[in-house]
């Protein structure tokens, strides 16, 4: 992973179009009804209470992730994505570790996420499980949904 950096950036940057498009396409390919898709677009990711990070290799954006503030002690991981052709190099774990570290530095005690229940999301669920996340009930405005898996982790 030499030459890979992760830093805060605007999700509205023009050079993120491929990354955002791929993320959106992956979410829509999961065959879930619209009410079960909780992805945020670039405009929403630029909103208040969201810290957005881009992973770059050289100048090329290759991954992204965001933290959405729920309250002073709790945040949610949003829109974590690494380009498919670069998977298998530990990049997703590096982004997840970065988000966990940023959450700790911000003083959050708990980090949660929503991901898909479909087979296409199995690798993501396994990644989160290996990082200490456990399934939990819906949180912060989510409702039970057979297309969603909710996970959380204490950061203490």
Backbone as numpy.savetxt, mean C-alpha at the origin, in Angstrom:
# Nx Ny Nz CAx CAy CAz Cx Cy Cz
19.48 -4.63 -4.50 18.65 -3.42 -4.50 19.51 -2.17 -4.50
20.73 -2.31 -4.93 21.61 -1.17 -5.03 21.01 -0.15 -6.00
21.08 1.11 -5.61 20.54 2.16 -6.47 19.06 2.40 -6.32
18.41 1.70 -5.39 16.97 1.89 -5.15 16.80 2.81 -3.96
15.99 3.85 -4.14 15.69 4.77 -3.04 14.17 4.90 -2.89
13.75 5.22 -1.69 12.34 5.49 -1.40 12.29 6.85 -0.74
11.43 7.72 -1.27 11.33 9.06 -0.69 9.91 9.59 -0.86
9.55 10.58 -0.02 8.24 11.20 -0.18 8.19 12.00 -1.49
7.08 11.88 -2.19 6.87 12.61 -3.44 5.39 12.90 -3.59
5.06 13.70 -4.58 3.67 13.95 -4.92 3.15 12.82 -5.80
1.99 12.27 -5.49 1.41 11.26 -6.37 0.94 11.82 -7.70
0.98 13.15 -7.84 0.53 13.80 -9.07 1.66 14.01 -10.08
2.87 13.55 -9.76 3.99 13.68 -10.69 3.70 12.97 -12.00
3.98 13.63 -13.11 3.68 13.07 -14.44 4.38 11.75 -14.69
5.59 11.57 -14.14 6.32 10.33 -14.43 5.82 9.13 -13.63
4.75 9.31 -12.86 4.15 8.19 -12.13 2.97 7.58 -12.88
2.68 8.07 -14.08 1.51 7.61 -14.83 1.54 6.10 -15.07
2.67 5.53 -15.45 2.75 4.09 -15.68 2.48 3.32 -14.40
3.11 3.73 -13.32 2.94 3.07 -12.03 1.48 3.13 -11.57
0.89 4.31 -11.65 -0.51 4.47 -11.26 -1.43 3.65 -12.17
-1.16 3.66 -13.45 -1.97 2.90 -14.40 -1.89 1.41 -14.15
-0.69 0.91 -13.88 -0.53 -0.51 -13.61 -1.25 -0.90 -12.32
-1.13 -0.05 -11.31 -1.81 -0.32 -10.04 -3.32 -0.39 -10.25
-3.85 0.58 -10.96 -5.29 0.61 -11.23 -5.72 -0.63 -12.03
-4.95 -0.99 -13.04 -5.28 -2.16 -13.86 -5.26 -3.44 -13.01
-4.28 -3.57 -12.13 -4.23 -4.75 -11.25 -5.45 -4.81 -10.34
-5.83 -3.67 -9.80 -6.99 -3.66 -8.88 -8.27 -4.02 -9.63
-8.41 -3.52 -10.84 -9.61 -3.80 -11.63 -9.63 -5.22 -12.21
-8.48 -5.86 -12.28 -8.42 -7.22 -12.83 -8.86 -8.27 -11.81
-9.06 -7.87 -10.58 -9.38 -8.82 -9.51 -10.83 -9.29 -9.53
-11.62 -8.78 -10.44 -13.00 -9.23 -10.59 -13.84 -9.02 -9.32
-13.68 -7.86 -8.72 -14.48 -7.49 -7.57 -15.45 -6.39 -8.00
-16.61 -6.33 -7.37 -17.54 -5.25 -7.71 -16.98 -3.89 -7.30
-17.42 -2.81 -7.95 -16.88 -1.48 -7.66 -16.92 -1.11 -6.18
-17.97 -1.51 -5.47 -18.08 -1.15 -4.05 -17.05 -1.88 -3.19
-16.37 -2.88 -3.77 -15.34 -3.62 -3.04 -13.93 -3.15 -3.38
-13.81 -2.15 -4.25 -12.49 -1.62 -4.60 -12.24 -0.35 -3.80
-11.20 -0.39 -3.00 -10.91 0.71 -2.08 -9.62 1.43 -2.44
-9.22 1.31 -3.69 -8.01 1.95 -4.19 -8.23 3.47 -4.25
-7.18 4.21 -3.93 -7.23 5.67 -4.06 -6.50 6.07 -5.33
-7.08 7.00 -6.08 -6.40 7.50 -7.27 -5.37 8.56 -6.85
-4.61 9.05 -7.82 -3.53 9.99 -7.52 -4.05 11.24 -6.81
-5.19 11.75 -7.24 -5.75 12.93 -6.60 -6.06 12.70 -5.14
-6.66 11.57 -4.83 -6.98 11.24 -3.44 -5.70 11.00 -2.63
-4.70 10.38 -3.25 -3.43 10.14 -2.55 -2.69 11.44 -2.25
-3.04 12.51 -2.94 -2.42 13.83 -2.70 -3.16 14.59 -1.60
-4.20 14.00 -1.06 -5.04 14.69 -0.08 -4.42 14.80 1.29
-5.07 15.56 2.16 -4.57 15.74 3.53 -4.60 14.42 4.29
-3.64 14.26 5.18 -3.58 13.07 6.02 -2.96 11.87 5.34
-2.40 12.05 4.15 -1.77 10.93 3.44 -0.32 11.28 3.13
0.57 10.37 3.51 1.98 10.48 3.18 2.26 9.48 2.07
2.75 9.96 0.93 2.94 9.15 -0.26 4.43 9.01 -0.55
4.85 7.79 -0.86 6.26 7.48 -1.09 6.45 6.79 -2.43
7.53 7.14 -3.11 7.87 6.53 -4.39 9.21 5.82 -4.26
9.27 4.62 -4.79 10.51 3.86 -4.88 11.05 4.06 -6.30
12.30 4.47 -6.37 12.93 4.71 -7.67 14.22 3.89 -7.79
14.46 3.45 -9.00 15.74 2.86 -9.35 16.33 3.81 -10.38
17.36 4.55 -9.97 17.80 5.66 -10.80 16.68 6.69 -10.81
16.30 7.13 -12.01 15.20 8.08 -12.13 13.85 7.40 -12.34
13.85 6.10 -12.53 12.63 5.37 -12.90 11.79 5.01 -11.67
10.52 5.46 -11.62 9.65 5.04 -10.52 9.25 3.58 -10.71
9.52 2.76 -9.68 9.25 1.33 -9.79 8.29 0.81 -8.72
7.97 1.65 -7.75 7.06 1.24 -6.69 6.51 2.44 -5.96
5.44 2.19 -5.21 4.83 3.27 -4.45 4.09 2.69 -3.25
3.82 3.54 -2.30 3.04 3.16 -1.12 2.66 4.43 -0.37
1.61 4.32 0.42 1.15 5.49 1.16 0.67 5.09 2.54
0.72 6.06 3.43 0.15 5.92 4.77 -0.98 6.93 4.90
-2.14 6.44 5.28 -3.30 7.31 5.49 -3.57 7.38 7.00
-3.57 8.59 7.52 -3.81 8.78 8.95 -5.27 8.46 9.28
-5.47 7.59 10.25 -6.82 7.32 10.76 -7.04 8.16 12.02
-6.07 8.12 12.94 -6.07 8.99 14.11 -4.63 9.07 14.60
-4.40 9.68 15.73 -3.03 9.92 16.20 -2.26 8.62 16.45
-2.96 7.52 16.65 -2.30 6.25 16.98 -2.40 5.20 15.88
-3.16 5.46 14.83 -3.50 4.41 13.87 -3.43 4.95 12.44
-2.76 4.21 11.56 -2.67 4.58 10.14 -2.98 3.35 9.29
-3.28 3.61 8.02 -3.60 2.55 7.07 -2.62 2.60 5.91
-2.16 1.44 5.47 -1.35 1.35 4.25 -2.30 1.42 3.07
-2.00 2.29 2.11 -2.81 2.45 0.90 -1.92 2.34 -0.34
-2.47 1.76 -1.38 -1.90 1.78 -2.73 -0.45 1.32 -2.82
-0.12 0.26 -2.10 1.24 -0.27 -2.21 1.33 -1.08 -3.49
2.36 -0.78 -4.30 2.49 -1.45 -5.61 3.95 -1.39 -6.07
4.40 -2.51 -6.65 5.70 -2.59 -7.32 5.44 -3.11 -8.72
6.12 -2.55 -9.71 5.94 -3.01 -11.09 6.14 -4.52 -11.19
5.22 -5.20 -11.86 5.21 -6.66 -11.92 6.52 -7.25 -12.45
7.10 -6.61 -13.46 8.31 -7.17 -14.06 9.53 -7.08 -13.15
9.42 -6.37 -12.04 10.53 -6.23 -11.10 10.30 -6.99 -9.80
9.20 -7.70 -9.70 8.90 -8.44 -8.48 9.86 -9.62 -8.34
10.02 -10.08 -7.11 10.94 -11.17 -6.84 12.32 -10.69 -6.39
12.49 -9.38 -6.27 13.78 -8.81 -5.86 13.75 -8.27 -4.43
12.63 -8.46 -3.73 12.51 -7.94 -2.37 12.07 -6.49 -2.31
11.62 -5.95 -3.44 11.23 -4.54 -3.49 9.95 -4.27 -2.69
8.98 -5.17 -2.78 7.74 -4.97 -2.02 8.02 -5.00 -0.53
8.88 -5.92 -0.10 9.23 -5.98 1.32 9.96 -4.70 1.74
10.83 -4.19 0.87 11.54 -2.95 1.17 10.56 -1.79 1.33
9.56 -1.72 0.45 8.55 -0.66 0.56 7.75 -0.84 1.85
7.34 -2.07 2.14 6.57 -2.32 3.35 7.39 -1.95 4.59
8.65 -2.35 4.64 9.51 -2.00 5.77 9.64 -0.49 5.90
9.73 0.20 4.77 9.82 1.66 4.79 8.54 2.27 5.37
7.39 1.77 4.95 6.12 2.29 5.46 5.99 2.04 6.96
6.40 0.86 7.41 6.35 0.54 8.85 7.27 1.50 9.61
8.47 1.74 9.11 9.41 2.66 9.77 8.85 4.08 9.80
8.26 4.52 8.69 7.67 5.87 8.65 6.51 5.98 9.63
5.70 4.93 9.73 4.58 4.93 10.67 5.08 5.04 12.11
6.12 4.30 12.41 6.71 4.38 13.76 7.23 5.79 14.04
7.96 6.36 13.06 8.51 7.71 13.25 7.40 8.75 13.44
6.25 8.51 12.83 5.12 9.44 12.96 4.37 9.22 14.28
4.75 8.20 15.04 4.14 7.96 16.34 2.93 7.05 16.31
2.65 6.43 15.18 1.52 5.50 15.13 1.84 4.25 15.94
0.82 3.73 16.60 0.97 2.51 17.39 0.41 1.28 16.67
-0.41 1.55 15.65 -1.07 0.45 14.92 -1.10 0.80 13.44
-0.88 -0.21 12.61 -0.90 -0.05 11.17 -1.82 -1.12 10.60
-2.79 -0.72 9.78 -3.77 -1.66 9.23 -3.82 -1.53 7.72
-4.49 -2.47 7.08 -4.63 -2.43 5.63 -5.83 -3.26 5.20
-6.28 -2.98 3.99 -7.31 -3.77 3.33 -6.69 -4.25 2.03
-6.84 -5.54 1.74 -6.37 -6.09 0.48 -7.43 -7.05 -0.05
-7.24 -7.50 -1.25 -8.23 -8.38 -1.86 -8.18 -9.80 -1.32
-9.32 -10.46 -1.34 -9.43 -11.86 -0.92 -9.17 -12.82 -2.09
-9.11 -12.31 -3.31 -8.95 -13.14 -4.50 -7.53 -13.72 -4.56
-7.39 -14.79 -5.33 -6.11 -15.48 -5.46 -5.00 -14.55 -5.96
-5.34 -13.58 -6.79 -4.33 -12.66 -7.33 -3.63 -11.86 -6.22
-4.25 -11.76 -5.06 -3.68 -11.02 -3.94 -2.98 -11.93 -2.91
-2.86 -13.22 -3.21 -2.26 -14.16 -2.27 -0.83 -13.74 -1.90
-0.01 -13.39 -2.88 1.37 -12.99 -2.58 1.41 -11.78 -1.66
0.51 -10.83 -1.87 0.46 -9.64 -0.99 0.07 -10.05 0.43
-0.94 -10.90 0.55 -1.36 -11.34 1.89 -0.23 -12.08 2.59
0.51 -12.90 1.85 1.64 -13.63 2.44 2.75 -12.66 2.86
3.01 -11.65 2.06 3.99 -10.63 2.42 3.61 -9.96 3.73
2.36 -9.54 3.84 1.91 -8.86 5.06 1.97 -9.80 6.26
1.60 -11.05 6.08 1.66 -12.02 7.18 3.10 -12.21 7.65
4.04 -12.35 6.72 5.45 -12.49 7.08 5.96 -11.26 7.83
5.36 -10.10 7.58 5.77 -8.86 8.25 5.04 -8.65 9.57
4.28 -9.63 10.01 3.64 -9.54 11.32 2.20 -9.07 11.33
1.60 -8.88 10.16 0.19 -8.49 10.11 -0.69 -9.71 10.33
-1.80 -9.49 11.01 -2.77 -10.56 11.25 -4.13 -10.10 10.76
-4.94 -11.05 10.34 -6.30 -10.69 9.91 -7.06 -10.10 11.08
-7.94 -9.16 10.77 -8.71 -8.45 11.78 -10.08 -8.10 11.20
-10.99 -7.65 12.04 -12.28 -7.17 11.53 -12.09 -5.89 10.72
-13.09 -5.50 9.94 -13.02 -4.22 9.22 -12.76 -3.07 10.21
-12.07 -2.06 9.75 -11.72 -0.91 10.57 -12.11 0.36 9.83
-12.14 1.46 10.53 -12.32 2.82 10.00 -13.19 2.94 8.76
-14.47 2.65 8.91 -15.40 2.89 7.82 -15.58 1.73 6.85
-14.73 0.73 6.91 -14.93 -0.46 6.07 -16.05 -1.30 6.64
-16.66 -2.08 5.78 -17.71 -3.01 6.20 -17.28 -4.42 5.82
-17.82 -5.45 6.49 -17.48 -6.82 6.08 -17.75 -6.99 4.58
-16.83 -7.66 3.89 -16.92 -7.81 2.44 -16.20 -9.09 2.05
-16.87 -10.00 1.37 -16.20 -11.26 0.99 -15.04 -11.05 0.02
-14.93 -9.87 -0.58 -13.85 -9.58 -1.52 -12.64 -8.94 -0.85
-12.75 -8.67 0.45 -11.69 -7.98 1.19 -11.15 -8.82 2.32
-9.86 -8.63 2.59 -9.20 -9.16 3.77 -8.63 -7.95 4.51
-8.91 -7.86 5.79 -8.43 -6.76 6.62 -7.33 -7.31 7.52
-6.25 -6.55 7.64 -5.10 -6.99 8.42 -4.60 -5.83 9.26
-3.97 -6.15 10.40 -3.44 -5.11 11.27 -2.19 -5.61 11.98
-1.44 -4.65 12.47 -0.21 -4.96 13.20 0.03 -3.86 14.22
0.33 -4.26 15.45 0.76 -3.30 16.46 2.22 -2.95 16.18
2.57 -1.68 16.41 3.93 -1.24 16.11 4.81 -1.09 17.34
4.20 -1.24 18.54 4.92 -1.10 19.80 6.28 -1.62 19.82
